[in-house]
Amino acid sequence: MPAIGYVTKQANGSFKGQLKTLSIRSEVEILPNSRKSADVQPDYRVFAGGVEVGAGWIRHSEASGKDYVSLALAAPEFGPRRLYANLGRAAGQDDPDAFALIWNPND
């Protein structure tokens, strides 16, 4: 799956970087949801240009046995559908704090 951006994990548990598609280039922040009070609420809130555009949930991979972050993004620029991505390692990344936003098409 193609990477639609890259982020770096910060000391406070957030992620900062860029979302990049053919028509969108924006700084992105993925912040821990400090107001989470139930399991169904997201673990992260996603902001682009200071505007909340999505949420993220910690998921567990049965294949690898590791946790990862699954994102759902929505903005007028994406049209009427949500954009789904996972934070994961991209080819050639050696920095343990560097992650790719890996596009996960729903259809």
N, C-alpha and C positions, 0 to 999 in steps of 0.2 A: 504494500500500500504506500502511496506517496506521502511524503511529509509536507504539511501545509504550514509549518512554522517550527521554531525552536525556542526552548525556554531553558533557563538555568535555575536550579533549586537554590533558594536563599537560606540563610541561617535560621530564619524564623519559620521555616516550613512552607513558605510561599514559593511561587515560580514566577519569573519575569523573562520576557522575551518578545518575539514578534510572531504575528499571524500573517502569513503570506499566501495569497492565491493569485490567479491571473489578474483579478480586478481589485483586490484588497491588500493593503499593507498597513498594519496597525500594531502599535505596541500593545502587549497583552500582559495582564497580571492575573494569576490564579492564586487566590487568597484562601487560607483556611476559614471555614465558616464558624466563627466564634459564637454564633447564636444557635447552633445546632442543638435541638432539644429532643429529637426523635430520630429513630433509625431511618425513616423514609426521607428525611431532609438531607440535602446535599452536604458533602464533606468540604466542598470548595465552592467559592463564588468566582466567576470569571468576568473580568473587566477589560474593555478595550477603549482607550481614549477617555477613561474615567466613567464610562457608561457600562452598566452591568449587561452582559450579553449571553450569560449562560451559567452553568453549574457543573460540578464534577463530583463523582462518587468513587470511593475506594472500592475496587473489586478484587476478587481473588481468582487467579488463573489456576484452573485444575490441571492444565498441561504442565506448567512450570512450577506450580506451588507458590508463586510469588504474587504480591499485591501490585496493582497498577491503578492509575486514575483514568476513569472513563468520563469524557466530557460531552455535553450537549450544548450547542451554541445556536442562538437565534438572533437575527438582526434583519432589518429591511434589505440590506445588501445581499443577503443570502436567498431572498425570495420567500415564498410561503412555507418552505420546509426548513427543518432543523439540520444543522451540520453536526455530525458526530465524529469524535476523534478520541484517541487514546494517547496517553503519555507513555512513551517507550523509547528504547534505544534505536537509533538509526545507524545504518552501516557507516563504519569509520569513526564512530564516536568513542573516544577513550576517556573523556572526563566523566567521572561517576555522578556529577551534579548536572550534566547536560542531557536534555530530553528532547525528542522530536514530538510534535503534534502529528500523529499519524492518522490520516483521514480514514474513516471507517464508514463507507457508504452503506446506507440502510437498505438499499435495493439492488 
